[in-house]
Amino acid sequence: MSNAPAAQPMTGSRLPPLQWGFDGGAATWFGIQLGGLLITVLTLGICYPWAVVMTYRWKTKHTYINGQRLRFTGTAPRLFGMWIKWFLLCIITIGIYSFWVYPRLTKWIVEHQEIDPVG
């Protein structure tokens, strides 16, 4: 059974299309990726959740919908706890659980994005 809300039929006029935009640049992206790589490599992957949060914080900061910026509210310590759990489940299941990690990570990322009331 799905938790998604049922699609509502459109009545009357159509809603205007959403206008998406992105204004990130190569220099800041390079800096974020270099920082994430260094954090991950120097900690032997233990701090990978910090790299994930840095990356998605940058992506959402540079994304806007109908003129309003997005904001990423996830934190690395919160993701770290989930990451350890997922890692242990992958070990216990001899890697089978890894098929569930990406969808769970994507769900966590999407659930921690919102419209920035200030930006």
N, C-alpha and C positions, 0 to 999 in steps of 0.2 A: 504494500500500500504506500502511495506517495504522500509526502508532506507538502508538496507543492500546491498552491492554491489553484482552484479550477479556473480555467479561462472564462472570462466574462464576455458575453456577446456585446458587440458594439451597437449602440443605439444612436440614432441621430448623426451628428457630425463626427468626422474622424479627428483624432488627436493629431497635433502637428508633429512632424518627425523630430526625433532627438538630434541635436547637433553635437557631435563629438569633436574633440580636438586634442592635440598633443603638441607641446612646445619644448620638449627636452632636447638637449644638444649632445654632440659627440664627446666633448671634453668632460662634461660632468658624468656622462655614462661611463666613460673610460675610467674616471676616478673611482666611481662606485664599484665597478667590476674588478679593478685592481685591488681596492681595499677588501672586497669580499674574497678574492682569491688568496690574498695574503693571510687574512684571518683564518680561512679554511685550511690552507697548507701549513701554516705555522702551528696550528693547534691539532694537526692530524685529523681534521674533519669534525672535531668535537664542537667547535663554534660555528659550524655551518648554519645553524638557525639565525645567527647574527647577520650572516651574509644574505640570507633570504629576506630578512626584515629590511636591511639596507636597500636591497634591490627593489622591493615592492613599495617602500616608502618613497623612493625616487620616482618610480613609475607613476604612482598615484598623484604625487606632487605636481607632475607635469601633464596630467590628464584633466580635462574639463568636459562637462556635459552642460549644454545650454548656458555657457558662460560661467558655470560654477565649478571650482576645483574639487578634486577628490582628495581624501585624506586616508592614510593607512593608520589604523589604530592598534594593530597587532604588536606584541612585544616579544623580543628574543627570549627572555626567560620563560615566558608562557609556552612558546613554540619548543623550547629546549626540553621541557618536561614531556611533551607529546613525542618529540623526536626520539628520546630515550626509550619510551614505551614502544614506539614503532620498531626501533632497532632491535630490542629484545624479542618482540614478536616475530621479526624476520629470522632471528637466530633460532628460536624455538621451532618455527615451521620450516626450517631449512630453505628460507628464501621465498616461500609461497606467499607470505603476507606482503611482500614487496609490491604485489599487484594492487593492493589496497592503499599503499602509502601515497602515491601521487594523487588519486582522487581525494583522499582525506586532507592532504596538504593544500590542494586547490580549493577545497571547501573552506578551510580555515582562512586562506588568503582572501577569498571573496567575502566571507562573513566579517572581515575586519577592514572593509573599505566603506567609506561614507562620504557624503557631500560635506565639504569643509564650510561651516557657516561663516568663517572669517575670510577665507580665500575666495 
